[in-house]
């Protein structure tokens, strides 16, 4: 009979007393699943140490980095499961070389991130932050100076057309916006047209959109993608939203574009250097909304991410290829196949 398939969770899912921080991280899908056991790391580290992976066939990772050193002794490790869809903190090449699959929770984040994006678009155009302060500071009689605008007849530009961006388009369908623009090198014009969008160059998108919303991963190709030249192309009075990853947008250039009035506002959920423990320079400006990389965090989000992450581990333990593998070539490697048979074979 096969040995247990043991999954470890990084310690940041739990508080200092070992209690879960979150209401639901998908444990319900484990009901009735044979062999699969789980336990948290004993301590939190910013980077996973190879000793923390001892005895684990899988690990579900919230925030720590996964480096080549992390997987340097991964003889019995089959998979790293990222709790989310970003994987810039995982050395995927090193994982592949160590015969370790890297999984993300494809689809689980689409609705909450899309809802947050639409919510921020409305908050920016209706100047909700400013109007809130008018009441808190006795500025009622100045309200006529702070007129807002609607989404109606505006153009959305999407940098990236993955699941989140497609859900944004679905949610915005009734709002009477113009046909959206899309920049995504991995999507052809027909695929964009199928969701009612027009594929364009990045330059055309920046110049034509009233809202530029970023929904691409952070890679070597997208790092610094939105800098001073791109921001200078944006319409006066337009907005930029980043719910993807810090590092895609040049924050210093964004500050200048906002301070000069080139942009009407911005909303940022992510930053080039995280965590942000002191107010960033952008916080000097009144036309920026912030969140500490959690704008989409809801109980439903963590439940759905958890269910997806655990299902990936279940599939591996039962010798099925899971969804959301970012290095699918690992399944063709003889070393991975031998490890998989050894650990999960009948």
N, C-alpha and C positions, 0 to 999 in steps of 0.2 A: 504494500500500500504506500502511495507517495507520502513523503514527509509534509508537514505543514508549510504553507506558503505564507511567510511572515512579512508584513508590511509595517514600516516605521513611519511615524509622522514627525515633522520638525516641531521643536518644543514651543514655537511661537503660536501654535493653536491653543495653548494652555497658559494660565496665569502662574504666578510664582508658587501658588499652593497646589498646582496641578489640576485646577478646575478648568473645564472648557471655556474659552472666551466667547464662543459663538453658539447660538441656539441650536444649529443643525448643520453638520458638515457631511450629511449624506450617509450616515451609518446604517440607515434603514435598508439599503440595498444589500447589506451583508446578511440579512436574516435568512437562515437556512442554507447559506453557502458553506459547503464542507471545506475543511483544510485551512481556510484563510484566517490568520490571526493578525493582531495589530497591537502596537504599543508606541508611545511617544518617545522621542529622544529624552535623555536625562537632563540635558541643558541646551540652551539656545546659543548658537554661535553664528556670527555673520556669514561664515563660510563653513560648509559641512566638512567635517574631518573624516578621513577614511575609517577611523575607529568607530564613528557613529553608525557606519553602514554594516558593521559586523553582524552577521546572522540575519540580514534582511535580504529578501528577494525583490522587494520593491520599497520605495520611499516616496511619500507625498510631501511636497515642499511648498511652504507658504512664501517666505521671504529670503531665506539664506541663498548664497551663491553656491553653484555646483561647478567646481573647477577640475582640472586634470588631476590635481592632488587628491581631491575628494574621491575620485573613482579609481585611484591608483592601486587599490587592493580589492577590486570588485569581482572577485572570482565567483561569488554566489549572488550577485546583484543582477537582476534582469531589467529593471525599469526605474527611471526617475519620472514621477508624475507631478507636473507643475500644477499647482492649484490656481488655475487661470489659463490665459492664452498667451501671455508674454513669456518669452524664454530667452531674453537677452542676458539674464543672469546665469544661464546654463552654458557651459562649454560643450556644445553639441558634438563637435569633432572629437573631443576627448572621450565623450561617452560612447560614440560609435567605435572608436579604437579599443575601448575597454569592453566591447560587446554588451552595451547597455542601451536599451531603447529609451527615448525621451518622448513623453506624452504630454499633450496639453488638452484642456477640456473644451474642445471645439463645440461651439454652439451654445454652451451653458451661460455665457456672459452677454449674449446678443441683446436680449430684451432690456436688462437693467442699464447697460451702457447707452443703448439707444434712447431710453427714457430720460436718462440724465442729460444727454446731448440736447434733446428737444427742450427739456426744462431750462437748460442754460440759455438756449437761443431766445426763449421767451423772457427769461429774467434779464438778459442783456438789452433786448429791444424795448422792453417796458420799464427799464431803468429801476428795477425793483430794489436794488441795494440803496440807491439814492433816495427813493421815495420812502423806504423804511426809515432812513435817517431823518427825513423831514419831520416825521411824527415824533421820533425819539428826541429831537433837538429843538422842537418848537418852531420848525420852519414851514408850518402849514401855508402861510400866506405867500410863499415863494413857489408854490407848486406849478404855476403856469410857466415857469422857466424850464421845466424838466419834462417836456413832452416826449412821449415814446413813439414807437412805430410798430407796425405789424409784420408778421411773416408773409402775409398776402402779397403776391406779385414780386417777391424777392427770389434770388437765385442762390441755391446751395451748391457749394463745391466740395466734393468728397475726395480726400487724398487717401486712396485705398477703397476697394469695393468688396470687402469680405462680408462675413455674416453680420457684423455690427452695423456697417454702413447700409447694408440692404434692409436691416430692420429699421434704421433711421428713416429711410425712404418710405417704408410701409407706414410708419407712424405719422409721417408728415403728409401722406397722400390727401387727406381731406382739407388741408390748410390753404389751398389755393396758391401755392408757390409756382414759380416758373419751372421749366424742365431743368433738372439738376445737371451739373457738370461733374465728370469723374476723371481723375488721373490715377491710373494703375497700370504699370507695364505688364502685369500678368493677366490682364483681362482684355479681351478683344472688344471691338466696337459693337459686335452683335450681342455679346453678353451684357454690355452696358445698356444697349437699346431695349433688351428684354425686360429691364426693370425701369424703363422710362427715362434713362439718363443718356447723356452724350459724352463719349470718350474724347478727351482733349489733352493737349500738352499741359504740363504744370504751369507754364507761362500763361497760357490762355485761361486756365482755371483761376489763377491768382488775379488776373485782370478782370474776369467776368463775374466772379461770385460776390454776393453780399455777405455770405458766411463761408468761411473755409474751415472745414471740420476734418481733423486728422484721425484716420483709422487704419494706419499701417503699422507693422512691427518696426522696432528699432534694429536696424542692421547696418553693416558698413555702407550700404548704398543709401540708406535713409538718414544716417547721422548728419545733422546740419542741413537737411534738405530744404528747410524753410529758413532762409537767412535774409540779410538786408536787401539783396536784389529782388528776391521774391516778394517780400513785404512791401517794397516800394511800388510794385505793380498793382497792389490792391486798391480798390476804389476808396476814395475818401468816404468815411462813414461806414465802412465794412467791419466785420468781426472775425476773430480767429478763435477756434476752440481746439484744445488738445486733450483728449481723453485716452491717448495711446501711450506714448512714452516720452519722457524728457530726453533731450538730446536731439530730437528731430527738429525742434525749433531753437533757433539762436535767441536766447533769452535777452541778451544785451541789445540785439537789433530790435526785438519786439518792444522792449522798454522805450527805445527811441521813437518807434513808429506810433506808439500809444501816446507818449508825452507830446509829440509834435501835432497830434490830432489827425494824422494820416489814417489811423484806425479809430473807430468809435469805441471799441472795447474788446476784451478777450476773456476767456475762461480757461483756466489751467488746472488739471488734475494731477499733473506729473511734471517733474523737474529734472534737470540734467544731473544734479547731485541730490540724492535723497538719503536719509530723511532731511527735511528742511526744519531746523531747530531754532533758527533765528529768522526774523522777517526778511524776505528777499527784497531786493531793490524794487521790484515790480509792485510791492505792497505800498509803496509811496503813492501810487496812482489810485484814483477813485473808480476808474472804469475797468477794473479787473476783478473777476471772481476767481476764488481759489478753493481747492479741496486737497487734503493731504493724501493723494492717491487712493481715494476711497469714495469718490462721488457716486459710484454705482453700487456701493456695498449695501446690500439688503439681506434680510434673513432668507429670502427666496433665492438670491444669487448664491449665497454660500451653500444652501441646500442643493441647488442644481449643480454647482461646480463639484461639490463633494460626491454626489451621486455619479457624476460622469467620471471623476477620478477613480472612485472605487470600482466602477464597472470595468474600467481599463485593467485594473489589477485582477479582478475576477476573470476577465477574458484570458489574460496571460496565464493565470494559474490553471485554467482549463484548456490550455493549448490552442486558444483562438487569438487571431491577430486583432488587437484593439483598434478603435478609431483614434484619430488625433495624434498619430505618431509623426514627429517632425523629422526623424531620420529613418525613413522606411527601409533604406538600403541595409540597415543592420540585420533585417530578417533574412537577407541573402548571404550573410557571413557564416561560414562553417562554424566559427567559434561560438557565435550566438546560438546557432541551431543546436550545437552539442550541449551548451549550458542549459538551454530551454528543455531539451529532452531529459537531461540529468536531473533537473530540479522539478520538472512537472510531468514527466512521462509516467505512463501507467505502470 
